[in-house]
């Protein structure tokens, strides 16, 4: 099972960064390297880490790449959850056999709701 660790495309004005998909707009955009995804990706053979926001990867490019994977791990947060769910739904629509999991503080604290 090929695994994609995904920091999905974000919405306009979402700066992606000071910590873990931080919700505030600021005058300086900072994207911190997603170590919370990189560490497990390093342990899973043939996996890939795709960090969309700082690389300006939009939904279409993200979907094209996600189609090559069977298992997608999406990092989410409270402010980005709605957007991240839309990305996951689009992945599932194009490849229904995909297994998608959410990780991050929101998913850990509210797993059922997430």
C-alpha distances in whole Angstrom, upper triangle without the diagonal:
4,6,10,13,16,19,20,23,26,29,33,35,32,32,29,30,32,30,27,27,31,33,36,37,39,41,39,35,33,29,28,25,22,22,21,17,18,18,15,13,15,14,10,10,9,9,12,15,17,20,22,25,27,26,27,24,25,23,23,21,19,18,18,15,13,13,10,8,6,7,10,12,16,19,22,26,29,30,27,25,27,26,22,22,23,20,18,20,20,16,16,19,17,14,15,11,10,10,12,14,17,18,22,25,26,23,24,27,27,24,25,27,24
4,7,10,13,17,17,20,24,27,30,32,29,29,26,27,30,28,25,25,29,30,34,35,36,38,36,32,30,26,25,22,20,20,19,15,15,16,13,11,13,13,9,8,6,6,9,12,13,17,19,22,24,22,24,20,22,20,20,18,16,15,15,12,10,11,8,5,5,6,9,11,14,17,20,24,27,28,25,24,25,24,20,21,22,18,16,19,18,15,15,18,16,14,15,12,10,10,12,14,16,18,21,24,25,22,23,27,27,24,26,27,23
4,7,9,13,14,18,21,24,27,29,26,26,22,24,26,24,21,21,25,27,30,31,33,35,32,29,27,23,22,19,16,16,15,12,12,13,11,8,11,11,8,8,7,5,7,9,11,14,16,19,21,20,21,18,20,18,19,17,14,14,14,11,9,11,9,6,6,5,6,7,11,13,17,20,24,25,22,21,22,21,17,18,19,16,14,17,17,13,14,18,16,14,15,13,10,9,10,11,13,14,17,21,21,19,20,24,24,21,23,24,20
4,6,10,11,14,17,20,24,25,22,22,19,20,23,21,18,18,22,24,27,28,29,31,29,25,23,19,19,16,13,14,13,10,11,13,11,8,11,12,10,11,9,6,5,6,7,10,12,16,17,16,18,15,16,15,16,14,11,11,12,9,7,10,9,6,8,6,5,6,8,11,14,18,21,22,19,18,20,18,15,16,17,13,12,15,15,12,14,17,15,14,15,14,11,10,10,10,12,13,15,19,20,18,19,23,23,20,23,23,19
4,7,9,13,15,19,22,23,20,20,16,17,20,18,15,15,19,21,24,25,26,28,26,22,20,17,16,13,10,11,10,6,8,10,8,7,10,11,10,12,11,7,6,5,6,8,11,14,15,15,17,14,16,15,17,15,12,13,15,11,10,13,12,10,11,9,6,5,6,8,11,15,18,19,16,16,18,17,13,15,16,13,12,16,16,13,15,18,18,16,18,17,13,12,10,10,10,10,12,16,17,15,17,20,20,18,21,21,18
4,5,9,11,15,18,19,16,16,13,15,18,16,13,12,16,18,21,22,24,26,23,20,18,14,14,12,10,12,11,8,10,13,12,10,13,15,14,16,14,11,8,6,5,6,8,10,13,13,14,11,12,12,14,12,9,11,13,10,9,13,13,11,13,10,7,6,5,6,9,13,16,17,13,13,15,13,10,12,13,10,10,14,14,11,14,17,16,16,17,17,13,13,10,10,10,10,12,15,16,15,17,20,20,18,21,20,16
4,7,9,12,15,16,13,13,9,11,14,13,10,9,13,14,17,18,20,22,20,16,15,11,11,10,8,11,10,8,10,13,13,12,15,17,17,19,18,14,11,8,6,5,6,7,10,11,12,10,11,12,14,13,10,13,15,13,12,15,16,15,16,14,10,9,6,5,8,11,14,14,11,12,14,11,9,12,13,10,11,15,15,13,16,19,18,19,20,20,17,16,13,12,10,10,11,14,14,14,16,19,19,18,21,20,16
4,6,10,13,15,12,13,10,13,16,16,13,10,14,14,17,18,20,22,20,17,16,13,14,13,11,15,14,12,14,17,17,15,19,20,19,21,19,16,13,11,8,7,5,7,10,11,10,8,9,8,11,11,8,10,13,12,10,14,16,15,16,14,11,10,7,7,8,11,14,13,9,10,12,9,6,10,10,7,9,12,12,11,14,16,16,17,18,19,16,16,12,13,11,12,13,16,15,15,18,20,20,19,21,19,16
4,7,10,12,10,11,9,13,16,17,14,11,14,14,16,16,18,20,19,15,15,13,15,15,13,17,17,15,17,20,20,18,21,24,23,24,22,19,16,13,10,8,5,5,9,9,8,6,6,6,10,10,7,10,13,12,12,15,17,17,19,18,14,14,11,11,11,13,15,13,10,12,12,8,8,11,10,8,11,13,12,12,16,17,17,18,20,22,18,19,16,16,15,16,16,18,18,18,21,23,22,22,24,22,18
4,7,8,6,8,7,11,14,15,13,9,11,11,13,13,15,17,16,13,13,12,14,15,14,18,17,16,18,22,22,21,24,26,25,27,25,22,19,16,13,10,8,6,9,11,9,9,8,9,13,13,11,14,16,16,16,19,21,20,22,20,17,16,12,11,10,11,13,10,7,10,10,7,8,11,11,9,13,15,14,15,18,19,19,21,23,24,21,21,18,18,15,16,15,17,16,17,20,22,21,21,23,21,18
4,6,6,9,9,13,16,17,15,11,12,11,12,11,14,16,16,14,15,14,17,18,18,21,21,20,22,25,25,24,27,30,29,31,29,25,22,20,16,14,11,9,12,14,11,11,10,10,14,15,14,16,19,19,18,21,24,23,25,23,20,19,15,15,13,13,13,10,8,11,10,7,9,12,11,11,14,16,15,17,20,20,21,23,24,26,23,23,20,20,18,19,18,19,18,19,22,23,22,23,24,21,19
4,6,8,10,13,16,18,17,13,13,12,12,10,13,14,15,12,14,14,18,20,20,23,23,22,24,28,28,27,30,32,32,33,32,28,25,22,19,16,13,10,12,14,11,13,11,12,16,17,16,18,21,21,21,24,26,26,28,27,23,22,19,18,16,16,16,13,11,14,13,11,13,16,15,14,18,19,18,20,23,23,24,26,28,30,27,27,24,24,21,22,21,22,21,23,26,26,25,26,28,25,22
4,6,9,12,14,16,16,12,11,9,9,6,9,11,11,10,12,13,16,19,19,23,23,23,25,27,28,28,30,33,33,35,33,30,26,23,20,17,14,11,13,15,13,15,14,16,19,20,19,21,24,24,24,27,29,29,31,29,25,24,20,18,16,15,15,12,11,15,15,13,15,18,17,17,20,22,21,23,26,26,27,29,30,32,29,29,26,25,22,22,21,21,20,23,25,25,25,27,28,25,23
4,6,8,11,13,12,8,8,6,7,6,9,12,12,9,10,11,13,16,16,19,19,19,21,24,25,24,27,29,29,31,30,27,24,20,17,14,12,9,11,14,12,14,13,15,18,19,17,20,23,22,22,25,27,26,28,26,22,20,17,15,13,12,12,9,8,12,13,11,12,16,16,15,18,20,20,21,24,25,26,27,29,30,27,26,23,22,19,19,17,18,17,19,22,22,22,23,25,23,20
4,6,8,11,11,8,7,7,7,6,7,9,8,5,7,7,10,13,14,17,18,18,20,22,24,23,25,28,28,31,29,26,23,19,17,13,12,8,9,12,12,14,15,17,20,20,18,21,24,23,23,26,28,27,29,26,23,21,17,15,14,13,14,11,11,15,16,14,15,18,18,17,20,23,22,23,26,27,28,29,30,32,28,28,24,23,20,19,17,18,18,20,22,23,23,25,27,25,22
4,7,8,7,4,6,7,9,9,10,13,11,8,7,6,8,10,10,14,14,14,16,19,20,20,22,25,25,27,26,23,20,16,14,10,10,7,8,11,11,13,14,15,19,18,16,19,22,20,20,24,25,24,26,23,19,17,14,11,11,10,12,10,9,13,14,12,12,16,17,16,18,21,21,21,24,25,26,27,28,29,25,25,21,20,17,16,14,15,15,17,19,20,21,22,24,22,19
4,5,6,5,5,8,9,10,10,12,10,7,5,4,6,9,9,12,13,14,15,18,20,20,21,24,25,27,27,23,20,17,15,12,12,9,9,13,14,16,17,19,22,21,19,22,25,23,23,26,27,26,28,25,21,19,16,13,12,11,14,12,12,15,17,16,15,19,20,19,21,24,24,24,26,28,29,29,31,31,28,26,23,21,18,16,14,15,16,18,19,20,22,23,26,24,21
4,6,7,6,9,9,10,10,12,10,9,6,7,7,10,11,13,14,16,17,19,21,21,23,25,27,29,29,26,23,19,18,15,16,13,13,16,17,19,21,22,26,25,23,26,28,26,26,30,30,29,30,27,24,21,18,15,14,13,14,13,14,17,20,19,18,22,23,22,24,27,27,27,29,32,32,33,34,34,30,29,25,23,20,18,15,14,16,19,19,20,22,23,27,25,22
4,6,6,10,11,13,13,16,14,12,9,8,7,9,9,10,10,13,14,16,18,19,20,22,24,27,27,24,21,18,17,14,16,14,14,17,19,20,21,23,26,25,22,25,28,26,25,29,29,27,28,25,22,19,16,13,12,11,13,13,13,16,19,18,17,20,22,21,22,25,26,26,28,31,31,31,32,32,28,27,23,21,17,15,11,11,14,16,16,17,19,21,24,23,20
4,5,9,11,14,15,18,16,13,11,9,8,10,8,10,9,11,13,15,16,17,19,21,22,25,25,21,19,16,15,12,14,12,13,16,18,18,19,20,24,23,20,22,25,23,22,25,26,24,25,22,18,15,13,9,9,7,10,11,10,12,16,15,14,17,19,18,19,22,23,22,24,27,28,28,28,29,25,23,20,17,14,11,8,9,11,13,13,15,16,17,21,19,17
4,6,9,11,13,16,14,12,10,8,9,11,9,12,11,12,15,17,18,18,21,23,23,26,25,22,19,16,14,11,12,10,11,15,15,16,16,17,21,20,17,20,23,21,20,24,25,23,24,21,18,15,12,9,7,6,9,8,7,10,13,12,11,15,16,15,17,20,20,20,23,25,26,26,27,28,24,23,19,17,14,12,9,10,11,13,15,16,17,18,21,19,16
4,6,9,10,14,13,11,10,9,10,13,12,15,14,16,18,20,21,22,24,26,27,29,29,25,23,19,18,15,15,12,13,17,17,18,19,20,23,23,21,23,26,25,24,27,29,27,28,25,22,19,15,12,10,8,9,8,9,12,14,14,14,17,19,18,20,22,23,24,26,28,29,29,30,31,27,26,22,20,17,15,12,12,12,15,16,17,18,19,22,20,18
4,7,10,13,13,12,12,12,14,16,15,18,17,19,21,23,24,25,27,29,29,32,32,28,25,22,20,17,16,13,15,18,18,19,19,20,23,24,21,24,27,26,25,28,30,28,29,27,23,20,17,14,11,9,8,6,8,11,13,12,13,16,17,18,20,22,23,24,26,27,29,30,30,31,28,27,23,21,18,17,14,13,13,16,18,17,18,20,22,19,17
4,6,10,11,10,11,12,14,17,18,20,20,21,23,26,27,27,30,32,32,35,34,31,28,24,22,19,18,15,16,19,18,20,20,22,25,25,24,26,29,28,28,31,33,31,33,30,26,24,20,17,15,12,12,9,11,14,16,15,17,20,20,21,23,25,26,27,29,30,32,33,34,35,32,30,27,25,21,20,17,17,16,20,21,21,21,24,26,23,21
4,7,8,8,10,12,15,18,19,22,22,23,25,27,29,29,31,33,34,36,35,32,29,25,23,19,18,14,15,18,17,19,19,21,24,25,23,26,29,28,28,31,33,32,34,31,28,25,22,19,17,15,15,12,13,17,17,16,18,21,21,21,24,26,26,27,30,31,32,33,35,36,33,32,28,27,24,23,20,20,20,23,24,24,25,27,29,26,24
4,5,6,9,12,14,18,19,22,23,24,25,28,30,29,31,34,35,37,36,33,30,26,24,20,19,15,15,18,18,21,21,23,27,26,25,28,31,30,30,33,35,34,36,33,30,27,24,21,20,18,18,15,16,20,21,19,21,24,24,24,27,29,29,30,33,34,35,36,37,39,35,35,31,29,26,25,22,22,22,25,27,26,27,29,32,29,27
4,7,10,13,16,19,21,24,25,26,27,30,32,31,33,36,37,39,38,34,31,27,25,21,20,16,15,19,18,21,22,25,28,27,27,30,32,31,32,35,36,36,38,36,32,30,27,24,23,21,21,18,19,23,24,22,24,27,27,27,29,32,31,32,35,36,36,38,40,41,38,37,34,32,29,28,25,25,25,28,30,30,31,33,35,33,30
4,6,10,12,16,18,21,22,23,24,26,29,28,30,33,34,36,35,31,28,25,22,19,18,14,13,16,16,19,21,24,26,26,25,28,30,29,30,33,34,34,36,34,30,28,25,22,22,20,21,19,19,23,24,22,23,27,27,26,28,31,30,31,34,35,35,37,38,40,36,35,32,31,28,26,24,24,25,27,29,29,30,32,35,32,30
4,7,10,13,15,18,19,20,21,24,26,25,27,30,30,32,31,28,25,21,19,15,14,11,9,13,13,16,17,20,23,22,21,25,26,25,26,29,30,30,32,30,26,24,21,19,18,18,19,16,16,20,21,19,20,23,23,22,25,27,27,27,30,32,32,33,35,36,32,32,28,27,24,23,21,22,22,25,26,27,28,29,32,30,27
4,6,10,12,15,16,17,18,20,23,22,23,27,27,30,29,25,22,19,17,13,13,10,8,12,13,16,18,21,23,22,21,24,26,24,25,29,29,28,31,28,25,23,20,17,17,16,19,17,16,20,22,19,19,23,24,22,24,27,27,27,30,32,31,32,34,35,31,30,27,26,23,21,19,20,21,23,24,25,27,28,31,29,26
4,6,8,11,13,14,14,17,19,19,20,23,24,26,25,22,19,15,13,10,10,8,6,10,11,14,16,18,21,19,18,21,23,21,22,25,26,25,27,25,21,19,17,14,15,15,17,16,15,18,20,18,17,21,22,20,21,25,24,24,27,29,29,29,31,31,28,27,24,22,20,18,16,18,19,21,22,24,25,26,29,27,24
4,6,8,10,12,12,14,17,16,17,20,22,24,24,20,18,14,13,10,12,10,9,12,14,16,18,20,23,21,19,23,24,22,22,26,26,25,27,24,21,18,16,13,14,15,18,17,16,19,21,19,18,22,23,21,22,26,26,25,28,30,30,30,31,31,28,27,23,22,19,17,15,16,18,20,20,22,24,25,28,27,24
4,6,9,9,8,11,14,13,14,17,18,20,20,17,14,11,11,8,11,11,9,11,14,15,18,20,22,20,18,21,23,20,20,24,23,22,24,21,18,16,15,13,15,16,19,19,17,19,22,20,18,22,23,20,21,25,25,23,26,29,28,28,30,29,26,24,22,20,18,16,14,17,19,20,20,23,24,24,28,27,24
4,5,6,6,9,11,11,12,15,16,18,18,15,13,9,10,7,11,11,11,13,15,15,18,19,21,19,17,20,21,18,18,22,21,19,21,18,15,13,12,9,12,13,17,17,15,17,20,18,16,19,21,18,19,22,22,21,23,26,26,25,27,26,22,21,18,16,14,12,11,14,16,16,17,19,21,21,24,24,20
4,5,5,6,9,9,10,13,14,17,18,15,13,10,12,11,14,15,14,16,19,19,21,22,24,22,20,22,24,21,20,24,23,21,22,19,16,14,13,11,14,15,19,19,18,19,22,21,18,21,23,21,21,25,25,23,25,28,28,27,28,27,24,22,19,17,16,13,12,14,17,17,17,20,22,21,25,25,22
4,6,6,7,9,11,12,14,17,18,14,13,11,12,11,15,15,16,18,20,19,21,22,24,22,19,22,23,20,19,23,22,20,20,17,15,11,11,8,11,13,16,18,16,17,20,19,16,19,21,19,19,22,23,22,23,27,27,26,26,25,22,19,17,14,12,9,8,11,14,13,13,16,18,18,21,21,18
4,6,6,6,9,10,11,14,14,11,10,7,9,9,13,14,15,16,18,17,19,19,21,19,16,18,20,17,16,19,18,16,17,14,11,8,9,7,11,13,17,18,16,17,20,18,15,18,20,17,16,20,21,19,20,24,23,22,23,22,19,17,14,12,11,9,9,13,15,14,15,18,19,18,21,22,18
4,6,5,6,9,10,13,13,10,9,6,9,10,13,15,15,16,19,18,20,21,23,20,17,20,21,17,17,20,19,17,18,16,14,11,12,11,15,17,21,22,19,20,23,21,18,21,23,20,19,23,23,21,23,26,25,24,26,24,21,19,17,16,15,13,13,16,19,18,18,21,23,22,25,25,22
4,5,5,7,9,12,14,11,11,10,13,13,17,19,18,19,22,21,24,24,26,24,21,23,24,20,19,23,21,19,19,17,15,13,14,13,16,18,22,23,22,22,25,24,21,23,25,23,22,25,26,23,25,28,28,26,27,26,22,20,18,16,16,13,13,16,19,18,17,21,23,21,25,26,23
4,5,5,7,10,12,9,10,9,13,14,18,20,20,21,23,22,24,23,25,23,20,22,23,19,18,20,19,16,16,13,12,10,12,12,16,18,22,23,21,21,24,23,20,21,24,21,20,23,24,21,22,26,25,23,24,22,19,17,15,13,13,11,13,16,18,17,16,20,21,19,23,24,21
4,5,5,8,9,6,6,6,10,12,15,18,18,18,21,19,21,21,23,20,17,19,20,16,15,18,16,13,14,12,11,10,12,12,16,19,23,24,21,21,24,23,19,21,23,20,19,22,22,19,21,24,23,21,23,21,18,16,15,14,14,13,15,18,20,18,19,22,23,21,25,25,22
4,6,8,9,8,9,9,13,14,18,20,20,20,23,22,24,24,26,23,20,22,22,19,18,21,18,16,17,15,15,13,16,16,19,22,26,27,25,25,28,26,23,25,27,23,22,26,26,23,25,28,27,25,26,24,21,19,19,17,18,16,17,21,23,21,21,25,26,25,28,29,25
4,6,9,8,11,12,15,17,21,23,23,23,26,24,27,26,28,25,22,24,24,20,19,21,19,16,17,15,15,14,16,17,20,23,27,28,26,26,29,27,24,25,28,25,23,26,27,24,25,28,27,25,26,23,20,19,18,17,18,16,18,21,23,21,21,24,26,24,27,28,25
4,6,6,9,11,14,17,20,23,23,23,25,23,25,24,25,23,20,21,21,18,16,18,16,13,13,11,12,12,15,16,20,23,26,28,25,25,27,26,22,24,26,23,21,24,24,21,22,25,24,21,22,20,17,15,16,15,16,16,18,21,23,21,21,25,26,23,26,27,24
4,6,9,12,15,18,21,24,25,24,26,24,26,25,26,23,21,21,21,17,17,18,15,13,13,12,14,14,18,19,23,26,30,31,28,28,30,28,25,26,27,24,22,25,25,22,23,26,24,22,23,20,18,17,18,18,20,19,22,25,27,24,24,28,29,26,29,30,27
4,7,10,13,17,19,23,23,21,24,21,23,23,23,20,18,18,18,14,14,15,12,10,12,12,13,14,17,19,23,26,30,30,27,27,29,27,24,25,26,22,21,24,23,19,21,24,22,19,21,19,16,16,17,18,20,20,22,26,27,25,26,29,30,27,30,31,27
4,7,10,13,16,19,20,19,21,18,20,20,20,18,15,16,16,12,11,13,11,9,10,9,10,10,13,15,19,22,26,27,24,23,25,23,20,21,23,19,18,21,20,17,19,22,20,18,20,17,14,14,14,15,16,16,19,22,24,21,22,26,26,24,27,27,24
4,6,10,12,16,16,15,17,15,17,17,18,15,12,14,14,10,10,13,10,9,12,11,10,10,12,14,17,21,24,25,21,22,24,21,18,20,21,17,17,20,19,16,18,21,19,18,20,19,15,15,14,15,16,16,18,22,23,21,22,26,26,24,27,27,24
4,6,10,13,13,12,15,13,15,16,17,14,12,14,14,11,11,14,13,11,14,12,10,9,10,11,14,18,21,22,18,19,21,19,16,18,19,16,16,19,19,16,19,21,20,19,21,20,16,16,14,14,14,14,15,19,20,19,20,24,24,23,25,26,22
4,6,9,10,9,11,9,12,12,14,11,8,11,12,9,9,13,12,12,15,13,10,10,10,11,14,17,20,20,17,18,19,16,14,17,17,13,14,17,16,14,17,20,18,18,20,20,16,17,15,15,15,15,16,19,20,19,21,24,24,23,26,25,21
4,6,7,7,9,8,11,12,14,12,10,13,14,12,12,16,16,15,18,16,13,12,10,10,12,15,18,17,14,16,18,15,13,16,17,14,15,18,17,16,19,21,20,20,23,23,19,19,16,16,15,14,15,18,19,19,21,23,24,23,26,25,21
4,6,5,6,5,7,9,11,9,7,11,13,11,12,15,16,16,19,17,14,13,11,11,13,15,18,17,13,15,16,13,12,15,15,12,14,17,15,15,18,20,19,20,22,23,19,20,17,17,16,16,16,19,19,20,22,24,24,24,26,25,21
4,5,5,6,8,10,13,12,11,14,16,15,15,19,20,20,22,20,17,16,13,12,13,14,17,15,12,15,16,13,12,16,15,13,16,18,17,17,21,22,21,23,25,26,22,22,19,19,17,17,16,19,19,20,22,24,24,24,27,25,21
4,6,8,11,13,16,14,13,17,18,16,18,21,22,22,24,23,19,18,16,15,15,17,19,17,15,18,19,16,16,19,19,17,19,22,21,20,24,25,24,25,28,28,25,25,22,22,20,19,18,21,21,22,24,26,27,27,30,28,25
4,5,9,12,14,11,11,15,15,14,16,19,19,20,23,22,19,18,16,16,17,19,22,20,17,20,21,17,17,20,19,17,19,22,20,19,23,24,23,24,27,27,24,25,22,22,21,21,21,23,24,24,27,29,29,29,31,30,26
4,6,10,11,10,10,14,15,14,16,19,20,21,23,23,19,19,17,17,17,19,21,19,16,19,19,16,16,19,18,15,18,20,18,18,22,23,21,23,26,27,24,25,22,23,21,22,21,24,24,25,27,29,29,29,31,29,26
4,7,8,6,6,10,11,10,12,15,16,17,20,19,16,17,15,15,16,19,21,19,16,18,18,14,14,17,15,12,15,17,15,15,19,19,18,19,22,23,20,22,19,20,19,20,21,23,23,23,26,28,28,27,29,28,24
4,6,6,6,9,10,11,12,14,16,18,20,20,17,17,15,16,16,19,20,18,15,17,16,12,12,15,13,10,14,15,13,13,17,17,16,18,21,22,20,21,19,20,19,21,21,24,23,23,26,28,27,27,28,26,23
4,6,5,6,9,10,10,12,15,16,18,18,15,16,14,15,15,18,20,18,14,15,14,11,11,12,10,7,10,12,9,10,13,13,12,15,17,19,17,18,16,18,17,19,20,23,22,22,25,27,26,25,26,24,21
4,5,5,6,9,10,11,13,15,18,18,16,18,16,18,19,22,23,22,18,19,18,14,14,15,13,10,13,13,10,10,14,13,11,14,17,19,17,19,18,20,20,22,24,27,26,25,28,30,29,28,29,27,24
4,5,5,6,9,10,12,14,17,17,15,17,16,18,19,22,24,23,19,20,19,16,15,17,15,12,14,15,12,11,15,15,13,15,18,19,17,19,18,20,20,22,23,26,26,25,28,30,30,28,30,28,25
4,6,5,6,9,10,11,14,14,11,13,12,14,15,19,21,20,16,17,17,13,12,14,12,9,11,13,10,9,13,13,12,13,16,17,14,16,14,16,16,18,20,23,22,21,24,27,26,25,26,25,21
4,5,5,6,9,10,13,13,11,14,13,16,17,20,22,22,18,18,17,14,13,13,12,8,9,11,7,6,10,10,8,10,13,14,12,14,13,16,17,19,21,24,23,22,25,28,26,25,26,25,21
4,6,5,8,10,13,14,13,16,16,18,20,23,26,25,21,21,21,18,16,17,15,12,13,14,11,9,12,12,9,11,14,15,13,16,16,18,20,22,24,27,27,25,28,31,30,28,29,28,25
4,5,6,8,11,12,11,13,14,16,19,22,25,24,21,21,21,18,16,17,16,12,13,15,12,10,13,14,11,12,15,15,13,15,14,17,18,20,22,25,25,24,26,29,28,26,28,28,24
4,5,5,8,9,7,10,11,14,16,20,23,23,19,18,19,16,14,14,14,10,10,12,10,7,10,11,9,9,12,12,9,11,11,13,15,17,19,23,23,21,23,26,25,23,24,24,21
4,6,8,10,10,13,14,18,20,23,26,26,22,21,21,19,16,16,16,12,12,13,10,7,9,10,7,7,10,10,8,12,12,15,17,20,23,26,26,24,26,29,28,25,26,26,23
4,7,9,10,14,15,18,21,25,28,28,24,23,24,21,19,19,19,15,14,16,14,11,12,14,11,9,13,12,10,12,13,16,18,20,23,27,27,25,27,30,29,27,28,28,25
4,6,7,10,13,16,19,23,25,26,22,21,22,20,17,18,18,14,13,15,14,10,11,14,12,9,12,10,7,9,10,13,15,17,20,24,24,22,24,27,26,23,25,25,22
4,7,10,13,16,19,23,25,26,23,21,22,21,18,17,18,15,13,14,14,10,10,13,12,9,10,7,5,6,8,11,14,17,20,24,23,21,22,26,25,22,23,24,21
4,7,10,13,16,20,22,24,20,19,20,19,16,15,17,14,11,14,14,11,11,14,13,11,11,9,6,5,6,8,11,13,17,20,20,17,19,22,21,18,20,21,18
4,6,10,12,16,19,20,17,15,17,16,12,12,14,11,9,12,12,9,10,13,13,11,12,11,7,6,5,6,9,11,14,17,17,15,17,20,19,17,18,19,15
4,7,10,13,16,18,15,14,16,15,11,12,14,12,10,13,14,12,13,16,16,15,15,14,11,9,6,5,6,7,10,14,14,12,13,17,17,14,17,17,13
4,6,10,13,14,11,10,12,11,8,9,11,9,8,12,13,11,13,16,16,16,16,16,12,11,7,6,5,6,8,12,12,10,13,16,15,13,16,15,12
4,7,11,12,9,9,12,11,8,11,13,11,11,14,16,14,16,19,20,19,20,20,16,14,11,9,6,5,5,9,9,9,11,14,14,13,16,15,12
4,7,8,6,6,9,9,6,9,12,11,11,14,16,15,17,19,21,20,21,21,18,16,12,10,7,6,5,8,7,7,10,12,12,12,14,13,9
4,6,5,6,9,10,9,11,14,14,14,16,18,18,20,22,24,24,24,25,21,19,16,13,9,8,6,6,5,7,10,10,11,12,14,13,10
4,6,5,8,10,10,11,14,15,15,17,19,20,21,23,25,26,25,26,23,21,18,15,12,11,9,8,6,9,11,10,10,12,14,11,9
4,6,8,9,10,12,13,14,16,17,19,20,22,23,25,26,26,27,24,23,19,18,14,14,12,11,9,12,15,14,14,15,17,14,12
4,6,5,6,9,10,11,12,14,16,17,18,20,22,23,23,24,21,20,16,15,12,12,11,12,10,12,15,15,14,15,17,14,12
4,5,5,6,9,10,10,12,14,15,16,18,20,21,20,22,19,18,14,13,10,11,10,11,8,9,13,13,12,12,13,11,8
4,5,5,6,9,10,11,13,14,15,16,19,20,20,22,19,19,15,15,12,14,14,15,12,12,16,16,14,15,15,12,10
4,5,5,6,9,10,11,13,14,15,17,19,19,21,18,18,15,15,13,14,14,16,14,14,18,19,17,17,18,15,12
4,5,5,6,9,10,11,12,14,16,17,17,18,15,15,11,11,9,11,12,14,12,12,15,17,15,15,16,14,11
4,5,5,6,9,10,10,12,14,15,15,17,14,13,10,11,9,12,13,15,13,12,16,17,14,14,14,12,9
4,5,5,6,9,10,10,12,14,14,17,15,15,12,13,13,15,17,19,16,16,19,20,18,17,17,15,13
4,5,5,6,9,10,11,12,13,15,13,13,11,12,12,14,16,18,17,16,19,21,19,18,19,17,14
4,5,5,6,9,10,10,11,12,10,10,7,9,9,13,15,18,16,14,17,19,18,16,16,15,12
4,5,5,6,9,10,9,12,10,11,9,12,12,16,18,20,18,16,20,22,19,17,17,16,13
4,5,5,6,9,10,12,11,13,11,14,15,18,20,23,21,19,23,25,22,21,21,19,17
4,5,5,6,8,10,8,10,9,12,13,16,19,22,21,19,22,24,22,20,21,20,17
4,6,5,5,7,6,8,8,11,13,17,20,23,21,19,22,24,22,19,19,19,16
4,6,6,9,9,12,12,15,17,20,23,26,24,22,25,27,24,22,22,21,19
4,6,9,9,12,13,16,18,22,24,27,26,24,27,29,27,25,25,24,21
4,6,6,9,11,15,17,20,24,27,25,23,26,28,26,23,24,24,21
4,5,8,10,14,17,20,23,26,25,22,25,27,25,22,21,21,19
4,6,9,13,16,20,23,26,25,22,24,27,25,22,21,22,20
4,6,10,13,16,20,23,22,19,21,24,22,19,20,20,18
4,7,10,13,17,20,19,16,18,21,19,16,17,18,15
4,7,10,14,17,16,13,15,18,17,14,15,15,12
4,7,10,13,13,9,11,15,14,11,12,13,10
4,7,10,9,6,9,12,11,9,11,11,8
4,7,8,5,7,10,11,9,12,13,10
4,6,5,6,9,10,10,14,13,10
4,5,5,6,8,10,13,13,11
4,5,5,6,8,10,9,7
4,6,5,5,8,8,6
4,6,6,9,10,9
4,6,9,9,9
4,6,5,6
4,6,5
4,5
4
